[in-house]
Amino acid sequence: MVHAVVSESDLISRAQTALSECNWIVGECAAQWTQRYARGRTDADFGGLIGLSGDQVYQRRRVWETFADVHSEYSKLKWSHFYAALTWDDASECLQWANENDATINEMKAWRRAQHGENLAEPAEDLDLPPFDPVNEYLTVEPGVVQEPSMAGGGNRFPRGEVAEGTERPITAAGFARESSEGEYAPFGKGARGGAPGGEDGGSSSRAAASVEQIVKRVVSAIEKCDAAISPAVIEEFGALSITLQQRLINAVDNLAAKVAGLR
């Protein structure tokens, strides 16, 4: 069977139509455009055609390329679950748990921390953050800075009680109480959902310090996130940054490379 080739204008139109409704479609269009029509152009160029920044296009394209063939197996999860797990080496296990337990993104992250032996009574390290946070990208009248309507909470595009695919529901009093009550912190619900290691208290102050293996896993995860964060759009604009900031990055990479060289 011969499949009709989708034109560049059709891909752009389809992506524009899906902007506020389906990140998967935007990612699929970006991936197809990159393969067929980019010809040296970048995610930033495609973003300019549809009204997103280069980083926003990169996020959606990478999530599609990584999870396109399996995301239908996790019918209860939002696009943001997959985005959060983009650089995790145990993404499949975490997504499966979240799908089976109808878990929020925060609950999935907490469960993963527990599996890695982290103390849930302590704040999560910044290393657990994704390279970009799509929830904090805002729509303004300035070109190239976009927040999707479903994320901004503006307008009445969706009926009451419904939200666009790929977004978390707004925080409610009940949800806030569940995730940040002043009492015992129970990220996956008390006595349920796959039992986190460390007993019922989820990690006491007497827990041993992180092992070398745990530290290395965190470092690897952080490096993978940094690698994913330095997108073509970032590289293209790097020269416009201050010399001080450029040198800080170069020094940090050089110092890390020197330490890693001793491990070979």
C-alpha positions as CSV (number, residue, x, y, z in Angstrom):
1,M,0.0,0.0,0.0
2,V,1.3,3.4,-0.9
3,H,0.9,6.1,1.8
4,A,0.3,9.7,0.7
5,V,3.1,12.0,1.7
6,V,1.8,14.8,4.0
7,S,2.9,18.2,2.8
8,E,4.8,20.7,4.9
9,S,1.8,23.1,5.0
10,D,-0.5,20.2,6.1
11,L,1.9,19.4,9.0
12,I,2.1,23.0,10.0
13,S,-1.7,23.4,9.9
14,R,-2.3,20.2,11.8
15,A,0.2,21.2,14.5
16,Q,-1.4,24.7,14.9
17,T,-4.9,23.2,15.2
18,A,-3.6,20.8,18.0
19,L,-1.7,23.4,20.0
20,S,-4.1,23.7,22.9
21,E,-5.6,20.2,22.7
22,C,-3.0,17.5,22.1
23,N,0.8,17.7,22.6
24,W,1.1,14.2,21.1
25,I,0.0,15.5,17.7
26,V,2.3,18.6,17.9
27,G,5.2,16.2,18.7
28,E,4.3,13.9,15.8
29,C,4.1,16.8,13.4
30,A,7.4,18.2,14.6
31,A,9.1,14.8,14.2
32,Q,7.7,14.3,10.7
33,W,8.7,17.9,9.7
34,T,12.2,17.3,11.0
35,Q,12.6,14.1,9.0
36,R,11.1,15.3,5.8
37,Y,11.3,19.1,5.5
38,A,13.8,20.6,8.0
39,R,16.8,20.7,5.6
40,G,19.1,22.2,8.1
41,R,16.3,24.1,10.0
42,T,15.8,23.6,13.7
43,D,13.0,23.1,16.2
44,A,13.1,26.9,16.6
45,D,12.2,27.3,12.9
46,F,9.3,24.9,13.2
47,G,8.2,26.7,16.4
48,G,8.1,30.0,14.5
49,L,5.8,28.4,11.9
50,I,3.2,27.2,14.5
51,G,3.6,29.7,17.4
52,L,5.8,27.9,19.9
53,S,9.4,28.4,21.1
54,G,12.1,26.1,19.9
55,D,12.3,24.5,23.4
56,Q,8.6,23.8,23.4
57,V,8.8,22.1,20.1
58,Y,11.9,20.1,21.2
59,Q,10.0,18.9,24.3
60,R,7.0,17.7,22.3
61,R,9.1,16.1,19.6
62,R,11.3,14.2,22.0
63,V,8.4,12.9,24.0
64,W,6.8,11.7,20.7
65,E,10.0,10.1,19.5
66,T,10.6,8.3,22.8
67,F,7.1,7.1,23.7
68,A,5.0,7.2,20.4
69,D,5.0,3.4,20.1
70,V,4.0,2.7,23.7
71,H,1.9,5.6,25.1
72,S,-1.4,4.0,24.1
73,E,-0.6,1.2,26.6
74,Y,-0.9,3.8,29.5
75,S,-4.4,5.0,28.9
76,K,-4.8,6.7,32.2
77,L,-1.8,8.9,31.9
78,K,-1.5,12.5,30.6
79,W,1.2,13.7,28.2
80,S,2.9,15.4,31.2
81,H,3.6,12.0,32.8
82,F,5.6,11.0,29.8
83,Y,7.4,14.4,29.7
84,A,8.4,14.0,33.4
85,A,9.8,10.5,32.7
86,L,11.5,11.5,29.4
87,T,15.1,10.9,30.7
88,W,14.4,8.2,33.3
89,D,16.1,4.9,32.7
90,D,13.3,3.3,34.6
91,A,10.5,5.2,32.8
92,S,8.6,2.1,31.8
93,E,8.4,0.8,35.4
94,C,7.3,4.2,36.7
95,L,4.7,4.8,34.0
96,Q,3.3,1.4,34.5
97,W,2.9,2.0,38.3
98,A,1.3,5.4,37.7
99,N,-1.1,3.9,35.2
100,E,-2.1,1.0,37.4
101,N,-2.7,3.3,40.4
102,D,-4.2,6.3,38.6
103,A,-1.4,8.4,40.1
104,T,-0.6,12.1,39.6
105,I,2.8,13.2,38.3
106,N,3.9,14.2,41.9
107,E,2.8,10.8,43.2
108,M,4.8,9.0,40.4
109,K,7.9,11.1,41.2
110,A,7.5,10.3,44.9
111,W,7.1,6.6,44.2
112,R,10.2,6.6,42.0
113,R,12.2,8.4,44.8
114,A,11.1,5.7,47.2
115,Q,12.3,3.0,44.9
116,H,15.7,4.7,44.8
117,G,15.9,4.7,48.5
118,E,15.4,8.4,49.0
119,N,13.9,9.8,52.2
120,L,10.5,11.2,51.3
121,A,10.4,13.3,54.4
122,E,13.1,15.4,52.8
123,P,12.5,17.8,49.8
124,A,13.2,16.4,46.4
125,E,16.5,17.4,44.9
126,D,16.6,19.8,41.9
127,L,18.1,16.8,40.0
128,D,14.6,15.4,39.8
129,L,13.3,18.3,37.8
130,P,12.8,17.9,34.0
131,P,15.0,20.1,31.7
132,F,12.0,22.4,31.1
133,D,8.7,22.9,32.8
134,P,5.9,23.3,30.3
135,V,3.5,24.5,33.0
136,N,5.6,27.7,33.4
137,E,5.7,28.7,29.8
138,Y,3.4,31.7,29.4
139,L,1.4,33.1,26.6
140,T,2.0,36.8,26.0
141,V,1.6,39.2,23.1
142,E,5.4,38.9,22.4
143,P,6.3,36.5,19.6
144,G,7.9,33.2,20.5
145,V,6.7,33.0,24.1
146,V,3.7,30.8,24.4
147,Q,1.6,29.1,27.0
148,E,-1.2,26.9,25.9
149,P,-4.6,28.1,26.9
150,S,-5.2,24.9,28.8
151,M,-2.1,25.5,30.9
152,A,-2.8,29.2,31.5
153,G,-6.3,28.5,32.7
154,G,-7.7,31.2,30.5
155,G,-10.9,31.1,28.4
156,N,-13.7,28.6,28.4
157,R,-12.5,26.3,25.6
158,F,-13.3,23.2,27.7
159,P,-16.5,22.3,29.5
160,R,-16.4,22.6,33.3
161,G,-14.5,19.7,34.9
162,E,-12.6,18.9,31.7
163,V,-9.0,19.8,30.9
164,A,-6.9,19.4,27.8
165,E,-4.8,16.3,27.2
166,G,-1.4,16.5,28.7
167,T,-2.2,18.9,31.5
168,E,-2.7,18.5,35.3
169,R,-6.0,19.4,36.8
170,P,-5.9,22.6,38.9
171,I,-4.9,22.2,42.6
172,T,-8.0,21.9,44.8
173,A,-8.3,22.0,48.5
174,A,-8.7,18.2,48.6
175,G,-5.8,17.7,46.3
176,F,-3.6,20.1,48.3
177,A,-4.5,18.3,51.5
178,R,-3.6,15.0,50.0
179,E,-0.2,16.1,48.8
180,S,1.0,18.6,51.3
181,S,-0.9,18.1,54.6
182,E,1.0,19.0,57.8
183,G,0.5,15.5,59.1
184,E,2.1,12.3,57.9
185,Y,3.3,12.6,54.3
186,A,1.8,9.7,52.3
187,P,2.5,10.3,48.6
188,F,0.8,7.2,47.3
189,G,-2.0,6.8,49.9
190,K,-1.6,5.1,53.2
191,G,-1.2,1.3,53.1
192,A,-1.6,1.1,49.3
193,R,0.0,1.3,45.9
194,G,3.1,-0.8,45.7
195,G,4.6,-0.3,49.1
196,A,7.6,2.1,49.3
197,P,10.7,0.7,51.0
198,G,11.6,1.8,54.5
199,G,8.5,0.8,56.4
200,E,5.3,2.7,57.2
201,D,7.1,5.9,58.1
202,G,8.5,6.2,54.6
203,G,12.0,7.1,55.8
204,S,13.0,8.3,59.3
205,S,15.7,10.7,60.2
206,S,18.0,7.7,61.0
207,R,18.1,6.5,57.4
208,A,21.6,5.9,56.3
209,A,23.3,8.4,53.9
210,A,23.0,7.7,50.2
211,S,25.2,5.0,48.9
212,V,27.7,5.4,46.1
213,E,25.4,3.6,43.8
214,Q,22.5,6.0,44.6
215,I,24.7,9.0,44.2
216,V,26.0,7.8,40.8
217,K,22.4,7.1,39.7
218,R,21.4,10.7,40.6
219,V,24.5,12.1,38.8
220,V,23.7,10.0,35.7
221,S,20.1,11.2,35.7
222,A,21.2,14.8,36.1
223,I,23.7,14.6,33.3
224,E,21.1,13.0,31.0
225,K,18.7,15.8,31.8
226,C,21.3,18.4,31.1
227,D,22.1,16.7,27.8
228,A,18.4,16.7,26.8
229,A,18.1,20.4,27.9
230,I,20.9,21.6,25.6
231,S,18.7,21.5,22.5
232,P,19.7,22.8,19.1
233,A,17.8,26.0,19.9
234,V,19.9,26.5,23.1
235,I,23.2,25.8,21.2
236,E,22.2,28.3,18.5
237,E,21.6,31.1,21.1
238,F,24.5,30.2,23.4
239,G,26.8,32.8,21.9
240,A,24.3,35.6,22.8
241,L,24.7,34.9,26.6
242,S,27.1,36.8,28.8
243,I,30.7,35.7,28.7
244,T,30.5,35.1,32.5
245,L,27.6,32.6,32.1
246,Q,29.3,30.9,29.1
247,Q,32.5,30.5,31.1
248,R,30.6,29.0,34.1
249,L,29.1,26.3,31.9
250,I,32.5,25.6,30.2
251,N,34.3,25.4,33.6
252,A,31.6,23.1,35.1
253,V,31.8,20.8,32.1
254,D,35.7,20.8,32.2
255,N,35.7,20.0,35.9
256,L,33.3,17.2,35.4
257,A,35.3,15.8,32.5
258,A,38.5,15.9,34.6
259,K,36.8,13.9,37.3
260,V,35.3,11.4,35.0
261,A,38.6,10.9,33.2
262,G,40.0,9.4,36.4
263,L,37.3,6.7,36.3
264,R,38.3,5.3,33.0
